[in-house]
Amino acid sequence: MIDNIWLVPLLPLLGFLINGIFGRKLGKNLVSWIGCGSVGLSFLISVKVFFELLSLPAEQRIFEKIVFPWIYSGFFKVNISFLLDPLSGVMLLVVTGVGFLIHVYSVGYMYEDNGFSRFFSFLNLFIFSMLMLVLANNFLLLYLGWEAVGLCSYLLIGFWYEKKSASDAAKKAFIVNRIGDFGFALGVMLIFWTFGGLNYTEVFQQAPSILVAGGGLVTAITLLLFMGAVGKSAQIPLYVWLPDAMEGPTPVSALIHAATMVTAGVYMMARCHILYELAPFTLGLVAVIGAVTAIYTASIAMVQNDIKRVLAYSTISQLGYMFLGCGVGAFAAGIFHLMTHAFFKALLFLGAGSVMHALSGELNMQKMGGLKGKIPVTFWTVFAAVLAISGIPLFSGFFSKDEILWKAFSQGNLLLWLIGVICAGMTAFYMFRLLFLTFFGKSRVDESIKSHIHESPKIMTVPLMILAILSVLGGYVGIPKSLGGGNNFEHFLSSVFGEKEMIIHHSAFTEYIVMIISIGVALAGIFFAYRFYISKPELPKSLAEKYNFPYRVLLNKYYVDEFYFKIIVNPLLKFATFLWQFIDIRIIDGTANGLAGMVNWFGGIGRKIQTGYVRNYALGMVLGVILVLAYFILK
Amino acid sequence: MDLSLMDINWRVILPEITLAVFGFVLLLLEAFLPKDKKRITGHIAWIGIVLSFLFCLNLYGTQLSSFKGMALSDNFAIFFSFLFLISSFFVILQSLSFLKREEQVRGDYYALILFATLGMILMASTLDLVVIFLGLEIVSISLYILSGFRKKDLKSNEASLKFFLMGAFATGFLVYGIALIYGSLGTTNLEKIFILIPLTETTLPGKDFLLYAGIGLLIVGFGFKIASVPFHMWMPDVFEGAPAPIAAFISAGPKSAGFAALLRIFLLAFSSFKPDWILIFWILSVLSMTTGNLLALWQTNLKRLLAYSSIAHVGYILIAFVAGGNSAISGVLFYLSIYILMNLGAFAIIISMGSKDREGTDLFKEYAGAGLKNPFLGVFMAIFMLSLSGFPPTAGFLAKFYIFSSAVKSGYLGLVIIAVINSMISVYYYLRVIVYMFMKPAEEDIKPVSIPFSLGLVILVTGIGILAFGILPQPLLDLAYNSIF
């Protein structure tokens, strides 16, 4: 099977083509079978491939498959070819597995929508693009997936394009991503210029000998690539598109936030870890940006009332953790958190979708409450996800988040560690706030909707349950050594990232203390949430009044959108209007139209020669003969 | 001559023999089949093509020669045979529904297509000028008849007669050219000519002029067959008057056959004279593309538009003769393959849009709004037009790119600049077709046309082929590169 790895991206592509071209004629049942079936089959193949990879001895777990030559131009050679190693194996499972569950859920969620087949074809295309990104064995194919993922996010965020807010959000996502991609493309070109090739093996093998560690060139390359990652993975300052991206249907948010798109930046940095390890300056910047983004967006999430907005800021914050992990050199921990986050964040979004489904599309948490008993499956599964993301011991998020924090701590980055810990407390606070506001307390639901609150159909709740199981158990593949586990996950990835012998400054005892601190902080966050929203529900209001200014700043997301508009967007618009009105219409169009008129005039003259009389045709030919012969005689 | 001494290998001409046999069978069937049974003639014709194709496939890579070099099966010949057979196959598919609509289902029509295909294969798979001439005449005479196939239509008659008169005129120059070359060198074999030419400078003084005149007349003769300016004037009239599948056929196979012969003659036999003839090709190229594009701007008839577009494309291909070298030759092979696909596809759409009472008008205004009513036809027409104008990611872009880049490498930057300007001009009239189909309101209430299966298949396969080769050109490019003589 491992030799047929190309089937994994091909199936969703076929699904996209079939549903995209014939979707309207196929009927909803067939469309959903094709849409889900293609991704499901990809998932099964991925599992098979993954186990085949596992059965090999660790040092042989790298496999390249050239499907066909893509561009051969002089010495520039790029193939459509795939790389399978533990890193891409894990990503493959996450993308197809979580993606498949989201597909199944969407069958129920989108069933009434008119664009049902369009939706599924785009979802398939999204999965295909992400798989190309993950499986590529060279930077150009990676770039193709990178851009295609951006395109798909545009198509899906703007899925309800009749709504102005949706089409605006889609444009915002696309444009902000393009800013990052600009840097990314330059990075790829710089790599080509430096190494004369774009294949991973070629680049990574030569990197230590060609590049000077810490030198300007490798720093430039990694910074440019990082710029792309900042856009795709929504970090400061390019994070602004992600909160708006929830304008798309909820399964799309789940797909963007969990399985695809935003994880691309983390994956790319992990894939290029050899370059990043040569550039300590960039790594430091990555860690700082990750930590700052984590705490900054967590603070915004604490006061938002829109359930999907809270989740969106939480995603950015969690991605910050992953960047922090990569920044301190703990790439395996970053990927570990990427995986567990995919489980519980997909679950949270789908759960939020289920809540909306029950409440006829209500998003404001202030108008929810008391839903615990009415939609029990949604409640219990979301509860599991909340525990996981808050870092409660024994749930998956605990292991992966703690791994990152421990790596930051043990390398002496105490400040970054402290930010991470505080942020963990904030995370616990806003997630339990979400839980309490939605499911506990008195119902604040509008009277008109109250009567028909209902649990979602099986096709939506079963994916929730599976994701809940994964959110609970997903962390057990990476139990740290100090807790009696073997840290299998990191070990498994070590053939990619190298077995780093940690210099043990710290005893297991220190690790316990660090762990207990972060658990304590998380519990404190939960305690505050409980106090604010269960035992004394009037408290938040009085606090908000008392500290009105900071509250408003947080509620308005630090006014960053407004700031960007004033400083960047508006001046650009003015400049563009000038270019359009003067340069384009007067000068360029004027020249072009003038030239076109001239060309047309010549054509009109030429037309007169074509008279339609055979004798004239023959005359033309004879003239030609005479000229040709004259040329040979006179030359 | 003793027969046993003759160099005969039947396997080499098996594809030709197959076509001939099927052609004669079809003629007999035409005579003896009752009218309601004649539908099967079209199917027999495409089966013959497929069979011949299989024999060709079997010959690929063999490098056999037979009849003292008069027939051979080098990769170059087989590559072109593939092109001819594929284009004839598509033309037959197009004709199935076209003839039915015209109520003219006849076996001799298909027989003539098979004979023409045979002639084209002869032209590509030989090293002898006489055989090239023989093949060329088989092609031409078949085409004269086919152009006038709609006997009751004045325009069709006009097309046939003009084509015949001009064709006969051009053939005269061609034969005379071959005669002059034979007179000065004593052979018509291209390989021998190639070997002899360096000797002529020293051993055959005084005969140079005969040779040069011969070369000049060959250029004229083939210039007519490929319709390069100023020997192009027949083409718009023939395109307009001939039945649409036949116009498609003329633009695809016979034109490629002309190029096959030209490539062998000028880039093999007379390659050492290149400094002498290069200027002529340079001028022909510039004249063809400029005239073709400028006149296309004024056309209101889609078939005439494609005729001028075809003349312009000849200009682009002639660039490769100026550039020379292996990458230019493989560029021509690639270009012709793609050109055949996009032209046959575009004509299949024209046929789909036509109807019995409206046949032969094909005015732009009939296409207004048609793309919205028939999204399948509209989308594919857009693909073909974009490819003809050379937009990425269609294959038409790469085809131009390979030829232009080979010319840049050989140092003919000026020619390439002219060609690029010409490409820009051409975008205007190609896009106009799309504008009419999608952005102009329909003049009257048009109904969606129903597309017969065979036509839909041609459109689908050619359209997908253009996109596929536009994104993944390497397999075809490799094949072309391995097929250089």
Interface residues (C-beta under 8 A of the other chain):
Chain A: F68 P69 W70 I71 Y72 A596 V599 N600 F602 G603 G604 G606 R607 Q610 G612 V614 N616 Y617 A618 G620 M621 L623 G624 V625 V628 L629 Y631 F632 I633 K635
Chain B: K162 L165 M166 F169 A170 F173 F209 Y212 A213 I215 G216 L217 I219 V220 G223 F224 P230 F231 M233 W234 P236 D237 D276 L279 I280 T291 L294 L295 A296 L297 W298 I425 Y428 L472 Q474 P475
